[in-house]
């Protein structure tokens, strides 16, 4: 299969960080971009969510719950809940 070159412009610091991560994974940037391109072709779209939505953690319901929890903490009304998920009792 014939090879072709692609030029990509990106922020210098982003390139440095990306290259470092690729190197730590045993890849070079060319291989990493090829992995991405193959995933796009296989999925017929971007292989991860691209959204304008804010971070879902900071949605209205979570922010209200955090505000209520902080108010309870500040008023001394603390509820301790124990969980044995870690295997501790």
Backbone as numpy.savetxt, mean C-alpha at the origin, in Angstrom:
# Nx Ny Nz CAx CAy CAz Cx Cy Cz
11.51 -13.32 -29.91 10.67 -12.15 -29.91 11.57 -10.91 -29.91
11.25 -9.95 -30.75 12.05 -8.73 -30.86 11.92 -7.88 -29.60
12.99 -7.24 -29.24 13.02 -6.36 -28.07 12.89 -4.91 -28.52
12.37 -4.06 -27.65 12.26 -2.64 -27.93 12.63 -1.86 -26.68
13.01 -0.61 -26.84 13.36 0.25 -25.72 12.22 1.20 -25.41
12.06 1.50 -24.14 11.06 2.46 -23.68 11.76 3.43 -22.74
11.53 4.71 -22.93 12.07 5.73 -22.02 10.97 6.16 -21.06
11.30 6.18 -19.78 10.34 6.56 -18.75 10.94 7.70 -17.94
10.13 8.74 -17.72 10.57 9.86 -16.90 9.96 9.68 -15.52
10.79 9.84 -14.49 10.29 9.78 -13.11 11.19 10.60 -12.21
10.68 10.92 -11.06 11.42 11.66 -10.05 12.69 10.91 -9.69
13.77 11.64 -9.54 15.08 11.03 -9.27 15.08 10.21 -7.98
14.44 10.73 -6.93 14.40 10.02 -5.65 13.56 8.75 -5.77
12.45 8.83 -6.50 11.62 7.65 -6.74 12.42 6.58 -7.47
13.16 6.98 -8.49 13.99 6.03 -9.25 15.00 5.35 -8.34
15.65 6.14 -7.49 16.66 5.59 -6.59 16.02 4.57 -5.65
14.88 4.91 -5.06 14.20 3.99 -4.13 13.70 2.75 -4.85
13.14 2.93 -6.04 12.64 1.80 -6.83 13.78 0.86 -7.20
14.88 1.44 -7.65 16.04 0.63 -8.05 16.60 -0.15 -6.86
16.63 0.46 -5.70 17.13 -0.21 -4.50 16.26 -1.40 -4.13
14.94 -1.21 -4.18 14.02 -2.31 -3.87 14.16 -3.43 -4.89
14.23 -3.05 -6.17 14.41 -4.07 -7.21 15.68 -4.87 -6.96
16.77 -4.18 -6.65 18.04 -4.87 -6.38 17.92 -5.82 -5.20
17.21 -5.37 -4.14 17.03 -6.23 -2.97 16.19 -7.47 -3.30
15.34 -7.36 -4.31 14.53 -8.50 -4.75 15.26 -9.36 -5.78
16.47 -8.96 -6.15 17.23 -9.71 -7.15 16.81 -9.39 -8.57
16.17 -8.24 -8.77 15.71 -7.82 -10.09 16.42 -6.54 -10.50
16.36 -6.24 -11.79 16.73 -4.91 -12.21 15.44 -4.20 -12.61
15.51 -2.91 -12.88 14.30 -2.16 -13.18 13.63 -2.64 -14.46
14.40 -3.07 -15.43 13.84 -3.55 -16.68 12.98 -4.79 -16.44
13.47 -5.72 -15.64 12.71 -6.93 -15.32 11.45 -6.56 -14.54
11.57 -5.63 -13.58 10.41 -5.22 -12.79 9.33 -4.61 -13.67
9.71 -3.76 -14.63 8.72 -3.17 -15.53 8.10 -4.22 -16.44
8.88 -5.21 -16.84 8.33 -6.30 -17.65 7.33 -7.13 -16.84
7.62 -7.37 -15.57 6.68 -8.09 -14.70 5.38 -7.30 -14.61
5.49 -5.98 -14.42 4.31 -5.13 -14.37 3.53 -5.19 -15.68
4.22 -5.06 -16.82 3.56 -5.07 -18.12 2.84 -6.40 -18.36
3.47 -7.51 -17.98 2.83 -8.81 -18.15 1.59 -8.94 -17.27
1.65 -8.39 -16.05 0.48 -8.43 -15.17 -0.66 -7.59 -15.74
-0.34 -6.44 -16.34 -1.36 -5.60 -16.97 -2.03 -6.34 -18.12
-1.23 -7.00 -18.95 -1.77 -7.75 -20.09 -2.63 -8.91 -19.59
-2.14 -9.64 -18.60 -2.87 -10.79 -18.07 -4.21 -10.37 -17.47
-4.21 -9.26 -16.71 -5.43 -8.79 -16.05 -6.29 -7.93 -16.97
-5.70 -7.45 -18.07 -6.38 -6.52 -18.97 -6.73 -5.23 -18.23
-5.83 -4.80 -17.36 -5.99 -3.58 -16.57 -4.85 -3.45 -15.59
-4.85 -2.36 -14.86 -3.82 -2.15 -13.84 -4.00 -3.21 -12.75
-2.92 -3.89 -12.34 -3.06 -5.01 -11.41 -3.20 -4.61 -9.94
-3.59 -3.38 -9.70 -3.86 -2.91 -8.34 -4.87 -1.78 -8.45
-5.51 -1.45 -7.33 -6.54 -0.42 -7.36 -5.92 0.96 -7.57
-6.50 1.70 -8.47 -6.14 3.10 -8.70 -7.39 3.90 -8.39
-7.31 4.76 -7.38 -8.52 5.41 -6.90 -8.25 6.82 -6.44
-9.24 7.66 -6.53 -9.17 9.00 -5.99 -9.70 9.05 -4.56
-10.24 7.92 -4.10 -10.78 7.88 -2.74 -9.68 8.12 -1.72
-10.07 8.73 -0.63 -9.14 8.89 0.49 -8.87 7.54 1.12
-7.87 7.49 1.92 -7.54 6.28 2.66 -8.80 5.83 3.41
-9.22 4.59 3.22 -10.46 4.11 3.81 -10.43 4.11 5.34
-9.25 4.10 5.94 -9.17 4.16 7.40 -9.78 5.46 7.92
-9.61 6.53 7.17 -10.07 7.84 7.60 -11.47 8.17 7.09
-12.32 7.15 6.90 -13.69 7.42 6.49 -14.48 8.00 7.66
-15.67 8.52 7.39 -16.46 9.20 8.41 -16.76 8.32 9.62
-17.13 7.07 9.38 -17.47 6.16 10.48 -16.27 5.91 11.38
-15.11 5.66 10.81 -13.91 5.43 11.62 -13.50 6.68 12.38
-13.60 7.84 11.74 -13.22 9.08 12.42 -14.16 9.36 13.60
-15.45 9.08 13.44 -16.41 9.25 14.54 -16.07 8.31 15.68
-15.77 7.06 15.35 -15.41 6.08 16.38 -14.13 6.49 17.11
-13.14 6.98 16.39 -11.90 7.44 17.02 -12.15 8.65 17.92
-12.99 9.57 17.46 -13.32 10.75 18.26 -14.01 10.34 19.56
-14.96 9.41 19.47 -15.66 8.92 20.66 -14.69 8.21 21.61
-13.81 7.41 21.06 -12.84 6.68 21.88 -11.91 7.64 22.60
-11.44 8.67 21.91 -10.57 9.66 22.54 -11.31 10.42 23.64
-12.57 10.77 23.40 -13.36 11.47 24.41 -13.53 10.59 25.65
-13.80 9.30 25.46 -13.93 8.37 26.59 -12.62 8.25 27.35
-11.54 8.15 26.64 -10.23 8.04 27.26 -9.92 9.28 28.10
-10.17 10.45 27.53 -9.88 11.71 28.23 -10.77 11.89 29.45
-11.98 11.36 29.43 -12.90 11.50 30.57 -12.65 10.43 31.63
-11.75 9.50 31.36 -11.45 8.45 32.31 -12.38 7.26 32.20
-13.27 7.29 31.24 -14.22 6.20 31.02 -13.58 5.19 30.07
-12.76 4.32 30.64 -11.98 3.39 29.82 -12.57 1.99 29.94
-12.77 1.36 28.81 -13.25 -0.01 28.78 -12.11 -0.89 28.27
-11.74 -1.87 29.07 -10.66 -2.78 28.68 -11.29 -4.03 28.10
-10.90 -4.36 26.90 -11.39 -5.58 26.27 -10.20 -6.50 26.07
-10.39 -7.73 26.47 -9.31 -8.71 26.33 -9.65 -9.66 25.20
-8.62 -10.12 24.53 -8.79 -11.04 23.43 -7.80 -12.18 23.59
-8.23 -13.36 23.25 -7.31 -14.48 23.31 -6.82 -14.88 21.93
-6.88 -13.93 20.97 -6.44 -14.22 19.61 -4.98 -14.64 19.55
-4.17 -14.07 20.44 -2.74 -14.38 20.42 -2.43 -15.64 21.19
-3.48 -16.29 21.71 -3.25 -17.50 22.47 -3.05 -17.22 23.94
-3.15 -15.97 24.35 -3.00 -15.60 25.75 -4.37 -15.51 26.39
-4.43 -15.82 27.67 -5.72 -15.72 28.36 -5.66 -14.66 29.40
